[in-house]
Structure formats: C-alpha cells, structure tokens
C-alpha cells in the first residue's frame, strides 16, 4: 500500500503527550510518536506538525479564571514551544532531521517562521514542527494548523484527538452521541461541533484541505491514518 498523502500536517494535542500522567510529558509516549513519524517519513511523506500546549498550560482555561487573555495565550504559546523542542529531540534521535519554527521570535531557542525557509526545509526532507501558534493571542493552535497547512500546500490536516472522530456531542459525557464517518466543513460550523475552532475549519474549507480526525492514542495510530486504515472522521 502507498500512503494516501504526499505532504501532511499532523495536529497533535498537548494532552496526547502526557501518556498516563496528569501533567507534563511522558517520554515513552513521545518516543512512540517519534518512531511513527520516522516510519511515515521513510515512506516519502513530507511532514509538518503543530502541537498544542494543553499538557502544560491552557490559555483559554486560565483566562476564564481571570488571567488577562493576551497574557494567558502568550504563556500557552510558550508551552507549545516547549513541547515542540521535546518532540524535535525525540524525532532526531530516530535519525530524522527536523526543525522547530516559531510564530514568536525566540532566536536563541529555535528559528522564527519564514514561509520560504519552511518550504526549503520540507524540500530537504526535514520534519517541520510549527510552534508558538501564529504569534498572536486569541488564535488557537487549530488556527495555526489550518494556516500553516494552507501555506505549505498540505494535502490534508490530520487532527489527532482523544476520541476516534467527530461526534454530535462529547461521547465521554453523552453515551448516545452520534459519530460521523464523514461530514462537511459547513455542517461542522453550523452545528458548532467542538472538534476544531470555527476559524480553523473555515480556513481549511476555503483552501480545500480535508481534515481527518482520529484518535492519537493507540499503537501505530499516526501510521494507520496515513494509509487510511485508522478509524476516523473525514471533514471535507
């Protein structure tokens, strides 16, 4: 079997890096993700990654407690940089070159995002990890994923979550929630389904980039979704 996509953007959740922990990063979980990324990379797939920061800090949640929203989002962006650097190290330990490019300027830590330089990294076979969101508060890492996927000309956004697709309601709360095998961008927006924020879905729609929603946990989940074997929901 051949991979279904030539160039993809993996949107990984920060919570997916915790393993069974309640906070932070689990080395074994990240190592497993890195090995899967290597397998996909070795099949000739060009890989971009956006990782969240919810395992360390959730800006919107903290803002709801009274912290200034701009400050909360800036802290959250820094959390994604931490995750990106940790993931980069794990990927490079497998022998795959990678680069972290940040939407906020931290020159002593990683490269700042520059469109043409990012494309050049992909052309050279490097895995690209986009951190720091888009560099501005009030925009989620989902919006960053849709934006970078559009800029890089990705064939799909592979959105890893804690459940195996898009549901009509939270399946952890409502056991009768309906799971969709496929759904349109407009239906996701109209029904206000919480799989991605509306701005991200609209941007993917406007650039005709399908979104594949699948469960991040599980052996070879990243590999399987590349081949279309994983249980998932397709948004298009």
CORJO-V238463 format. One record per backbone hydrogen bond with DSSP energy under -0.5 kcal/mol. NH is the residue of the N-H (numbers start at 0). CO is the residue of the C=O. E is the energy in kcal/mol with one decimal. If there is no record, write none. Layout:
# CORJO-V238463
nh=(NH	NH)
co=(CO	CO)
e=(E	E)
This chain:
# CORJO-V238463
nh=(3	7	8	9	10	10	11	11	16	17	20	23	25	26	29	30	31	32	33	34	35	36	37	38	39	40	41	42	42	43	44	45	47	48	49	50	51	55	56	58	61	62	63	64	65	66	71	72	73	74	75	76	77	78	79	80	81	82	83	84	85	86	87	88	89	90	91	92	93	93	94	95	96	98	100	100	101	102	105	108	109	110	112	117	118	119	120	121	122	123	124	125	126	127	128	128	129	129	130	130	131	134	138	143	144	145	146	147	148	149	150	151	152	152	153	154	155	156	157	157	158	158	159	159	160	165	167	170	172	173	174	176	179	182	187	188	189	190	191	192	195	199	200	201	202	203	204	205	206	207	208	209	209	210	211	211	212	212	213	213	214	215	220	223	224	225	226	226	227	228	229	231	232	233	234	234	235	235)
co=(225	45	155	47	8	157	9	49	13	14	17	54	16	24	25	26	27	28	29	30	31	32	33	34	35	36	37	38	39	40	39	5	7	127	9	129	11	52	52	56	57	58	59	61	62	61	67	68	69	70	71	72	73	74	75	76	77	78	79	80	81	82	83	84	85	86	87	88	89	90	91	90	94	126	98	128	110	130	103	105	105	99	101	113	114	115	116	117	118	119	121	120	96	46	98	126	48	127	100	128	76	131	135	139	140	141	142	143	144	145	146	147	148	149	148	6	6	209	8	155	156	211	10	157	213	179	177	168	169	169	172	173	165	233	183	184	185	186	188	187	192	196	196	197	198	199	200	201	202	204	203	154	207	234	156	209	210	232	158	211	230	160	217	219	220	221	222	223	224	223	223	229	212	180	210	232	182	233)
e=(-2.7	-2.5	-1.9	-3.1	-0.6	-2.6	-0.8	-2.4	-1.9	-1.5	-1.9	-2.4	-3.0	-0.6	-2.3	-2.4	-2.1	-2.1	-2.4	-2.1	-2.0	-2.4	-2.2	-2.1	-2.3	-2.8	-2.9	-0.7	-0.8	-1.9	-1.5	-3.1	-2.2	-2.3	-2.6	-0.7	-2.1	-2.2	-3.2	-0.6	-2.3	-2.5	-1.5	-1.1	-1.6	-1.6	-2.8	-2.7	-1.9	-2.3	-2.2	-2.3	-1.8	-1.8	-1.6	-1.3	-1.9	-2.1	-2.4	-2.5	-2.0	-2.6	-2.7	-2.1	-1.8	-2.5	-2.6	-1.5	-0.5	-1.2	-1.4	-1.4	-0.5	-2.5	-0.5	-2.6	-3.1	-2.2	-0.8	-2.3	-2.3	-1.4	-2.6	-2.6	-2.1	-2.0	-2.1	-1.9	-2.3	-1.5	-1.8	-2.4	-2.5	-2.3	-3.0	-0.5	-3.4	-0.6	-2.6	-0.6	-0.6	-1.4	-0.7	-1.7	-2.3	-2.4	-2.4	-3.0	-2.3	-1.7	-2.5	-2.6	-0.6	-0.7	-2.5	-3.4	-0.7	-2.5	-2.8	-0.6	-0.9	-2.4	-2.6	-0.8	-2.8	-0.6	-2.4	-0.6	-1.4	-3.4	-0.7	-1.7	-2.7	-2.4	-2.0	-2.2	-3.1	-2.7	-0.7	-2.0	-0.6	-0.5	-1.9	-2.7	-2.0	-2.3	-2.5	-2.6	-1.3	-1.5	-2.7	-0.6	-0.6	-2.5	-3.1	-0.5	-0.6	-2.9	-2.2	-0.5	-0.6	-3.1	-1.4	-3.0	-1.8	-1.1	-1.0	-0.5	-0.7	-2.7	-0.7	-0.5	-2.1	-2.1	-3.2	-0.6	-1.7	-0.6)
